[in-house]
Amino acid sequence: MRIDNEIKLDFKDVLIRPKRSILRSRKDVNLSRTYKLRNSGKLWTGIPIMAANMDGVGTFRMAEALRKSHMFTCITKQHTVEDWKDQLDNQPQRGPIRRLTAISIGTNLTEYSGVKSLIGRYEIEWICIDIANGYSEHFVDFVKQVRDDFPSLNIIAGNVVTADMTQELILAGADVVKVGIGPGSVCTTRIQTGVGYPQLSAVIECADAAHGLGGHIIADGGCTCPGDVAKAFGAGADFVMLGGMLAGHTEGGGEIVEIDGEKKIQFYGMSSDTAMNKHSGGVANYRSSEGRTVQVRYKGNVEDTISDLLGGIRSTCTYVGAPTLKQLSKCTTFVRCTQQFNAVFVKNR
């Protein structure tokens, strides 16, 4: 046993200090990024905000809506190979969906065999290899296998929260490492296991480790508002993945119900009772649920949420004098605080 006494921070622990700026308007800020991916060798250009591969978020309808703003979607694992074939066969131009959408899998070899044929036939560009515990040796071996099978495939892998494992996954073949254990709004891993890492510090440390090798990271989880997304980019994240912030929209699907006069949609973690009952026949007797099920406010189409999100990040950039998203981390100074905002008139989310 050992205790790490170094202070670790979360989004709620800091604010971004404003600086003198020559920017006249939010419209002068460019949020597009271009990355050269370390292991595939490919270039990617877009706004590096991702919909998480969760039910109610990582759907094909959500991907179609986000593509209009050049944003990315990791499609949930529960969409089958046949679902992907239907989508791709009905796309007159497959370039945008290949460039801005990832197919998601775990480490199940049977599932992977079906995905392999799909990647080869349709020239899929992105795969997200996603398990809760990215520290498993078999996970690293699986990433190596996928890289060996597809040298030019863009590989996302995670989740981890430390510099050493970030580098190990990159050296194993991952182009982008997903960072975050337990910060999500419907994740209960920290409650059930006591395992985790404050998300802001995880992003700072993993980004530093990845960039030293020419790799990239995704800040996955913990963002509750556009300001948190800006903090993640300021901390060095190359991409930011959103679940709860994109839940409750028409594009996510799900049944709309009325509770106490307000329209709601069910949203749940992918390790929750709800998800496992739906997709795996229940919670196995050797494990426990590590997610919660909630009813979120129905927000209509996602277009307004996207506009609000991107507008907030552009405003952050004007406050610190960053003309591009690329320069935001260079212009960011975090100040520790005990209060984020005045909550007198804030209704509980």
N, C-alpha and C positions, 0 to 999 in steps of 0.2 A: 504494500500500500504506500502511496505517496500523495501529497497534496501540492497542487500547483497554485501558488499564492499570487500569481500575476493576475491583475484585474482583466476580466473579459466582459465585453460590452454587447448589448443588443440594440436594435433600432430605437427603442424607447429611451435609451440612456444618453442619446446625443442629439444635437442639432447641428446644422451646417452654418458656419459663420459667413455672413455676407461680406463681399469685398467690392472695391471700386470696379465699375464695369463701364465699358464703352458701348455696350449693346443698347440700341435704341428701342428694340421691340422683341417680343417673344418670337415673332415670325422670322427673325434673323437667325434663329438657332436651328442647326441641322442635327437631327437625331439619328440619321442613318450611319451605320458602321460597315466597314469592309474588313473582314478577317481572312488571313491565310491560315488554313487549318494545318496543324503540325504534321499529322501522320497521313492524312489523305492527300495533302498537297493542294487541295482545292481552295478557291476563293469563295467567300460568301458575303453578300451584301443585303442589308435590310435593317429594320428597326429591331434591335435585339431584345424584344420582350416576347415571352413564350406563354402560351396556355398550357397548364399542367396536364399530364396524361391521367386525368381523373374522370369518373362518371360525372356528367353534368358540366364538364369544362372542355375536355379533350375530344370533341366530336368533329365530324366532318363539316357540319354546318358552322361551327365556331371557326374552324380553319378557313372556310370560305370567307367569312366576315373579316377575320384578322388579316388575310392576304391582301385585302383592299388597302390596308394601311402598311403593307410590307412587314407584318408581324408574323411570328412563328407559332406553330401548334405541334405539340407532341400528342399524337392520337392515343387514346386509351388502349390498353392491351386487350380489352374486351371486344374491340372491333376485330373481326376475324380476317383471315387472308381473303376469303370470298368477298367480304365487305370492301376491302381494298381494291380487289379486281373490279368490282362494280363501279367504284368511284373513278378509277383510272381509265376504264373502258369508256366512260361517259364524259371524259374530259377532252374537248377538242384540242386543247393545248396543255400538255402535261408538265411543261417546264415550271410554272409557278407552284404547283402542288408538290413537285419533287424538291424544289428549292426551299420551300417554307413549311414543310410538313415532315414529321418523323414517324416512322412505325415503331411501336414500343413492344418490347419483349422482356421476359425475365431470363432465367437460365435453363428453362426446360428444353431439352434437346429435341423433343418431338415437335414442340411449337417452332423451334428454330428451323427445322427441316422444311416446314411449310413456308416460312419467311424467306429462306434462302432462294427458293424458286421464284418468289415474288420479286425479290431484289434483282435477280438476273433477268427476268422477263421484262420488267417495267423500268429498269435502270433507276431504282430508288436511290436517292442520294444520302438520306439520313436514317440512322437507326438509334433508338434510345434504349440502352440496356439498363433496366431499372429494377433494383431490389432495395429493400429497406436498409440492409446492412452491407455496405460496400466493402467491409473489412474482411470478408470471407475469402480464403485462398482460392476456392473453386470459382468465385466471381472473377478474380484476376485472370485465372486460367481461361475462363469463358471469353473474356474480352480479347485475350491473345488469339483464341481460336477464330473469333469473328474477324479480327484484323488479318489473320493469315488467309482466311477464305475470301476476304474482300479488301484488297490493299488500298483501293481508292474510295471506299465508303466513309462517309463522315460519321464518326461514332461518338455518341453521348453515353457516359457511364456514371453511375452513382447509386447510392448517396454516401458521401463521406464528409468529414468536417475538419480534417487535420492536413497539414502540409505534407507529411510523409506519404500518406495514402493518396493524396492528389497526384504526387509525382509518380508513385508506383503505377497508378492507372494510366497516366500519360505514357510512361515508358512501356506499358503493356500494349498500347495501341489506341487508347482513347484520345480523341481530339478535344473534347469538351467534358469536363468533370462536373457532375451535379453535386452542389454543396448544401447540406442541411440535414440534420437529424432532429426531428421533433419540434420545429418552430411553427409548423402549419396550424391553421385555425381548427382543423378537424382531426389533428393527429394527437394521440395520447401516449406516444412512446415514452416521453419523459416521465409521465405519471406511472405508467405500468412498469417501466424498467429502471428509471433513474438515470438513463443514459442520454447525453446530448451535449451541446456546446452553444454558447450564446452566438446568435447568428451573425451579427456584425463582425465580431472578432474572427469567426470562422471564415467569412468572406475575405477579410483583409489578409489573413494568413494563407489561405488556400490560393488566392489570386496571386500573391507574391511568389508562392512556390510554382504555380503553373506557368506564370509569365517568364520565370527564369529558364524554363525548358522550351519556351515557345508554344505552350499550350494555353487553353482558355477554360473559364469556369462559368457555371450558372449558379446564381444565388437562388436557391429553391426553398421558398417558404418564409413565413414571418412578416411579409409585407401586408399592411392593413390599409394603406392609403398611398396616393401618389408620392408623398414625401418620403415614405419608406423605400419606394422604388428608386427615387433619386439618391437616397443614402446608400443603397446597395451599389449603384453605379459609381458613386463617389468613393466607395470603399474598394473599388477595383474590379467589381463583377463585369464580365463581358456580356453576359445575358442575365435577365431576371425572369424567373418562372413564377406565374401567378395561378393560384387555385381559387381560394375564397373570394378574391377581388373580382373574378370573372364568373363566379357562381350566381345563379338566379336569373340568368338571361334566357330569352327565347331560344337562342342558338344552342344552348346546352341541353335542350330537351327536358324531359321530366314532366310530371303531372303538376299542374297549377291547382292549388287548393286555397280555399278562403278560411282564414283563422282570425276570429275576432274582427271581422270586417276588412282584413288586409290579405292580399294575395301573397301566397308563399310557394316556394319550391323546395323539395327535399334536397339536401346536400350532405355528403358523407365522405369520411376518409376511406381509402382503399384497403385498409386493414381493419375496418370496422365490422361489427356483426352484420350490418346491412349489406355491405359489399360481399362478405364471405358467404352469407346465406344466398345471395343472388348469383354469384359466380362460381362458388366452390362447394356448394351443398352444405354450408355451415362452417362453424369454427372447429377446427380439429381439436381432439381431446388433449393434445400435448402443448397447446398454445393458448393465448388469450387474445381478445380483441385489443387493437392498439389504435382505434379511431372512434370518433363520435359521429352521431347522426343529428343533424339540425334542420330546422326550417328557416330558410333565408328569404328575405323580401324579394318578391318578383320585380325585376328591374326593366322588363321589356327588352328591346333590341340592344345589343352590345355596343352599337355605334356611339351612343352618348357616353358610355363609360370609357371607351377608347379615347374619345375627344378630351374628356376630363383628365384622364391619365397622362396623355401626351402633353396637354397644356400645362399640367403641373410640373412635369419634368423640364419643359422649355422655360418655365418661370424660374425654376431652380438655377438653370444655367445663366439666366440674366442676372440673378442675384450675386453670382460668384464670378461673372465675367468670362464664362465658357461659351464660345461661339459654336462649338460642336460637342456632341455627347462624348467623343473621344477625349476631349480636354477637361471634362468634368472632374475626373479623379485628380488631375493635376492641380485643379483650382479649389479642391475641397479641403477645408480644415474643420474637423469635428470639435465641438465643444461639449463637454459633459454637462448634464443638466438633471434636475430632479422633477421637472414638469415640462411636458411637451407643448401644451396649449391650455387656454382657459376653457374649462369644461362646464361652465355654468349653464349654458343653453344647449349642450350636446346631448342628444338622445342616444341611449344605448344602441349600439349597432346590432 
